[in-house]
Amino acid sequence: MKFFCVAFFILIISFSFYHCKKENELPIVKDSLFFTSNEASIIFSGDTTQPFTFLNASLPNDLQILQKKSKNVKVPNDTTLHLYRRMLKTIKQHNLTSIAAPEIGINRNIIIVKRKDKTGEPFEVLINPVITQHSNATTIYNETCATLPNNYPASIARYNLIFVEYYTIEGKKQVEMIETETASYVQHAITHLGGGILPTTQDPLAFTGQEIDSIMAKPDSIAMRILLTTNYQDSLILRKQSINVRPDSNDIVLKTLIKRMKKALDATSGVGIAAPQVGINRNVIWVKRLDRPGQPFEVYLNPKIVMTSQNTILFNGDGCLSIPGITGRTRRFSAIGIEYDLLDGTHKTEVVQGTTMSNFTSVIFQHEIDHLNGILFIDRIE
């Protein structure tokens, strides 16, 4: 009987020990609201005076992080507070209107936006934000993003009015209606939390492949062919509205276009030429400045007439390189105010005069700018 009792006691102890061991071997489930060790290492990689470095969506590894759906975060929490302070330093240093934690490599639902709807335009943090309702009406905004540093603005439709639930850094729940531009900032930032980024867009003023082929087909020492109205395909180009170029003294295509236009002009007795006349519908012109010492030829990018005199004259002898053998009397302004860009990006304005046979600079500018708008001098003959 004594042996049985001892054996039974040992069996109970063994069962209890086995049971406890099994319980201890169960996987430990971590609260997803708490930061991982990797996240904490990024957050505490600098003090609150040090801004974060933005990820770059053009890099595969960074893009993978940016496209990941973020998780909620615990508040109040010292790590969240440190993250918020460094994000605040980052948004201020880069003069941004919004920032989301995924943009600096932390896939957590925390954003900071510039409150343009409040006095002083303060920066406010929204933690675990959720848009609960929104208007049907939208507005198109041209948006850029710090994670796409070389990207051109993308046109994005944003709701005009949104209702947002979120927590403050102190852990207080808020429900707020936000409108117009500030609402667009919130929507941009929340898009990042869902793994979204702006679409990649190209420079709208970049030369097309067809334009590049035409411009770069020959060296810049070779003149481009001057289009003629007697050629049907040429006439279609001459009648087309041109678009601006992006001034850039490092753009080899633009510089080649400018030089080859000048070579085409040099081969004639003309006093001006416009890019459409060499088959490129871009706002570039060469003008002989009869009103300046030495009568130099000068190139102008994106020129436009912004004011005109009340007086007009009938200029006798107007002609065109694209319409050889024909001249006529055209109605022109005595003086014009023009704006234009130089190759280095400098923007200038000036008043141009001259309608006499020895100085008809004003007429030349009007003639060449007409070309940029698909207008020929024969349209103005009286």
C-alpha positions in Angstrom: 0.0 0.0 0.0 2.9 2.3 0.9 4.6 1.6 -2.4 1.4 2.3 -4.4 1.0 5.7 -2.7 4.6 6.7 -3.5 4.2 5.6 -7.1 1.0 7.5 -7.5 2.6 10.7 -6.0 5.5 10.4 -8.4 3.1 10.1 -11.3 1.2 13.2 -10.3 4.4 15.2 -10.0 5.6 14.0 -13.4 2.3 14.9 -15.0 2.4 18.4 -13.5 6.0 19.0 -14.6 5.2 17.7 -18.2 2.1 19.9 -18.4 4.0 23.1 -17.3 6.8 22.4 -19.7 4.4 22.1 -22.6 2.8 25.4 -21.6 6.1 27.1 -21.5 6.9 25.8 -25.0 3.8 27.6 -26.5 4.8 30.4 -28.9 4.8 33.9 -27.4 2.4 36.2 -29.2 3.7 39.8 -29.4 1.3 42.7 -29.5 1.4 44.1 -33.0 0.9 47.6 -31.6 4.4 47.6 -30.3 7.4 48.3 -32.5 9.7 45.6 -33.7 13.4 45.7 -32.7 14.2 46.7 -36.3 11.7 49.5 -36.2 13.1 50.7 -32.9 16.6 50.7 -34.3 15.6 53.0 -37.1 13.6 55.3 -34.8 16.4 55.6 -32.3 19.2 55.9 -34.8 19.3 59.6 -34.0 18.0 62.0 -31.4 15.0 64.2 -32.0 17.1 66.9 -33.6 18.1 64.6 -36.4 15.6 64.3 -39.4 15.0 61.0 -41.2 16.2 60.2 -44.7 13.4 59.6 -47.1 13.1 56.3 -49.0 13.4 56.5 -52.8 10.6 54.8 -54.7 12.9 54.2 -57.7 15.0 51.8 -55.7 13.5 48.2 -55.5 14.2 47.6 -51.8 12.7 51.0 -50.8 9.7 50.5 -53.1 9.0 47.2 -51.4 8.8 48.9 -48.0 6.7 51.8 -49.4 4.2 49.3 -51.0 3.7 47.4 -47.7 0.5 48.0 -45.7 1.2 49.7 -42.4 0.0 48.7 -38.9 -1.5 50.7 -36.0 0.8 51.9 -33.3 0.3 52.2 -29.5 -0.2 55.7 -27.9 0.9 57.1 -25.6 4.3 55.4 -26.0 7.8 56.7 -25.6 8.9 55.2 -28.9 6.0 56.6 -30.8 6.8 60.0 -29.2 10.4 59.8 -30.4 9.3 58.8 -33.9 6.8 61.7 -34.0 9.4 64.2 -33.0 11.9 63.1 -35.6 9.2 63.1 -38.3 8.3 66.6 -37.2 11.9 67.7 -37.6 11.9 66.0 -41.1 8.8 67.7 -42.4 9.9 71.1 -41.3 13.4 70.8 -42.6 12.1 69.8 -46.1 9.3 72.3 -46.0 6.7 69.7 -46.8 2.9 69.7 -46.4 2.7 66.1 -45.2 4.8 63.1 -44.1 3.9 59.4 -43.4 5.9 57.0 -41.4 6.4 54.5 -44.3 8.2 57.3 -46.2 11.1 57.0 -43.8 11.0 53.2 -43.5 8.5 52.6 -40.7 5.3 50.8 -41.7 3.2 52.3 -39.0 0.0 54.4 -39.2 1.3 57.8 -38.2 1.2 60.9 -40.3 1.9 64.6 -39.9 0.1 67.3 -42.0 0.3 71.0 -42.3 -3.0 72.5 -41.2 -3.5 75.2 -43.7 -7.1 75.4 -42.5 -5.9 76.7 -39.1 -4.4 79.9 -38.0 -0.6 79.8 -38.2 -0.7 76.7 -40.3 0.5 74.4 -37.6 1.8 70.8 -38.1 -0.4 68.2 -36.5 0.1 64.5 -36.0 -2.6 62.0 -36.7 -2.0 58.5 -35.3 -3.9 55.5 -36.6 -6.0 57.8 -38.9 -9.0 56.4 -40.7 -11.2 58.3 -43.2 -14.7 57.3 -42.2 -16.7 59.5 -44.7 -16.1 61.7 -47.6 -17.8 64.0 -50.1 -18.5 62.9 -53.7 -17.1 66.2 -55.0 -13.4 66.1 -55.8 -10.7 68.6 -56.9 -7.6 67.8 -59.1 -4.3 68.6 -57.4 -0.9 68.5 -58.9 1.1 66.6 -56.3 4.7 65.7 -55.8 6.2 63.3 -53.2 9.5 63.3 -51.3 9.9 59.6 -52.2 9.9 60.5 -55.9 12.5 63.3 -55.9 12.9 63.5 -59.7 9.3 63.0 -60.5 7.1 65.6 -62.1 3.7 66.5 -60.5 0.9 63.9 -60.9 -2.7 65.1 -61.3 -4.7 63.4 -58.5 -8.4 63.7 -57.6 -8.9 64.3 -53.9 -12.2 64.5 -52.0 -13.1 68.0 -51.0 -14.3 67.0 -47.6 -13.4 64.1 -45.3 -14.2 62.9 -41.8 -11.2 61.5 -40.0 -10.9 59.4 -36.8 -7.4 59.4 -35.3 -5.5 59.6 -32.0 -3.3 62.4 -30.7 0.2 61.8 -29.4 -1.3 61.8 -25.9 -3.6 58.9 -26.9 -6.8 61.0 -27.1 -9.3 59.9 -29.8 -10.5 62.6 -32.2 -13.2 62.8 -34.9 -12.7 65.7 -37.2 -14.0 67.2 -40.5 -11.3 68.4 -42.8 -11.8 70.3 -46.0 -10.2 71.5 -49.2 -6.3 71.7 -49.5 -5.6 70.3 -46.0 -7.9 67.4 -46.8 -5.8 66.6 -49.8 -2.7 66.5 -47.6 -4.3 64.0 -45.3 -5.4 61.9 -48.2 -1.9 61.9 -49.7 -0.4 60.8 -46.4 -3.0 58.1 -45.7 -2.4 56.7 -49.2 1.1 55.9 -48.0 -0.2 54.0 -45.1 -2.1 51.6 -47.4 1.1 51.0 -49.5 0.2 53.5 -52.2 2.5 56.0 -53.9 2.0 58.6 -56.6 2.2 57.4 -60.2 5.5 58.1 -61.9 5.2 60.9 -64.4 7.5 62.2 -67.0 8.5 65.8 -67.7 5.6 67.2 -69.7 8.0 69.5 -71.5 10.6 66.8 -72.3 11.3 66.3 -76.0 9.5 63.4 -77.6 11.3 60.6 -79.2 10.3 61.8 -82.6 11.6 65.3 -81.9 14.9 63.9 -80.6 15.3 61.8 -83.7 14.8 64.9 -85.9 17.0 67.2 -83.9 19.8 64.8 -83.3 19.8 63.2 -86.8 22.8 65.4 -87.7 25.5 67.3 -85.9 24.8 70.8 -84.6 26.9 72.2 -87.3 24.4 71.1 -89.9 21.4 73.3 -90.7 17.9 71.8 -90.3 15.6 71.8 -93.3 13.2 74.8 -93.5 9.6 73.7 -94.0 7.6 75.2 -96.9 3.9 75.8 -97.2 3.9 74.3 -100.6 4.4 70.9 -99.0 1.2 69.6 -97.5 2.9 67.7 -94.5 5.1 70.8 -93.8 2.0 73.1 -93.8 0.3 70.9 -91.1 3.3 71.4 -88.8 3.5 75.1 -89.6 -0.2 75.5 -88.6 0.2 73.6 -85.3 0.3 75.3 -81.9 3.7 75.0 -80.3 4.5 74.2 -76.6 7.2 75.4 -74.3 10.6 74.0 -73.7 12.3 73.6 -70.3 15.2 76.0 -70.2 18.4 74.0 -69.3 21.9 74.9 -70.3 22.8 71.2 -69.9 20.1 69.9 -72.2 22.1 68.7 -75.3 18.9 68.2 -77.4 17.8 71.8 -76.7 21.2 73.2 -77.4 21.4 71.2 -80.6 18.0 72.5 -81.7 19.1 76.1 -81.1 22.4 75.7 -83.0 20.8 73.9 -86.0 18.1 76.6 -86.2 20.7 79.2 -86.3 22.6 77.4 -89.1 19.4 77.2 -91.1 18.9 80.9 -90.6 22.5 81.7 -91.6 22.0 80.0 -94.9 19.3 82.7 -95.8 19.0 86.4 -95.8 16.3 86.2 -93.1 16.1 88.2 -89.9 14.4 85.5 -87.8 13.3 81.9 -87.6 10.9 79.9 -85.4 11.3 76.2 -84.4 8.1 75.2 -86.2 9.8 76.3 -89.4 12.4 73.4 -88.9 9.7 70.9 -88.0 9.8 71.2 -84.2 6.6 72.6 -82.6 8.4 74.2 -79.7 8.5 77.8 -78.5 12.0 78.8 -79.6 12.8 81.7 -81.9 15.9 83.5 -83.2 15.6 87.3 -83.8 17.9 89.8 -85.3 18.0 92.7 -82.9 18.1 95.6 -85.3 17.5 97.9 -82.3 20.9 97.0 -80.7 24.5 97.9 -81.6 25.9 95.5 -84.1 22.4 94.1 -84.8 23.1 90.7 -83.1 21.0 87.5 -83.6 19.6 86.4 -80.2 17.6 83.3 -79.2 14.5 83.4 -77.0 12.8 80.5 -75.3 9.1 80.5 -74.5 8.5 84.0 -75.7 5.1 85.6 -75.5 3.5 89.0 -76.0 2.1 90.2 -72.7 1.1 93.8 -73.7 0.7 95.8 -76.9 0.6 99.5 -77.9 -2.6 101.0 -78.9 -1.1 102.2 -82.2 -0.6 99.9 -85.1 1.1 100.3 -88.4 0.9 98.6 -91.8 4.3 97.2 -92.3 5.2 97.0 -96.0 7.5 94.1 -97.1 6.7 91.4 -94.6 7.9 88.0 -95.8 8.7 84.5 -94.6 11.3 81.8 -95.1 8.6 79.2 -95.4 6.7 81.1 -98.1 9.5 82.2 -100.4 8.8 84.8 -103.2 5.8 86.4 -101.5 5.7 89.6 -99.5 2.9 91.8 -98.3 1.7 94.6 -96.0 0.7 93.3 -92.5 -1.0 95.0 -89.6 1.5 95.1 -86.6 1.7 96.8 -83.2 4.1 99.7 -82.9 5.5 98.4 -79.6 5.1 95.2 -77.6 5.9 94.0 -74.1 7.4 90.5 -74.2 8.4 87.8 -71.6 10.8 85.0 -72.4 13.4 82.6 -70.9 17.1 82.4 -71.5 18.8 79.0 -71.9 20.1 79.2 -68.3 16.5 79.6 -67.0 16.6 83.3 -66.4 13.2 84.9 -67.0 13.1 88.3 -68.6 10.6 91.0 -69.6 11.2 93.9 -71.9 9.4 96.4 -74.2 10.4 96.1 -77.9 9.9 98.8 -80.5 10.8 99.4 -84.1 8.6 99.4 -87.2 10.8 101.3 -89.7 12.7 99.8 -92.5 16.0 100.3 -90.7 14.7 99.0 -87.4 11.6 96.7 -87.5 12.6 94.6 -84.5 9.0 94.8 -83.1 7.7 93.4 -86.4 10.2 90.5 -86.3 9.2 89.4 -82.8 5.5 89.6 -83.7 6.1 87.6 -86.9 8.1 84.8 -85.1 5.8 84.6 -82.2 2.9 84.2 -84.7 4.7 81.1 -86.0 4.6 79.6 -82.5 0.8 79.9 -82.6 0.4 78.5 -86.1 -0.2 81.9 -87.7 1.5 82.9 -90.9 2.2 86.4 -92.1 -0.2 85.9 -95.0 -3.0 85.7 -92.5 -2.3 89.4 -91.5 -1.9 90.8 -95.0 -4.2 93.8 -95.7 
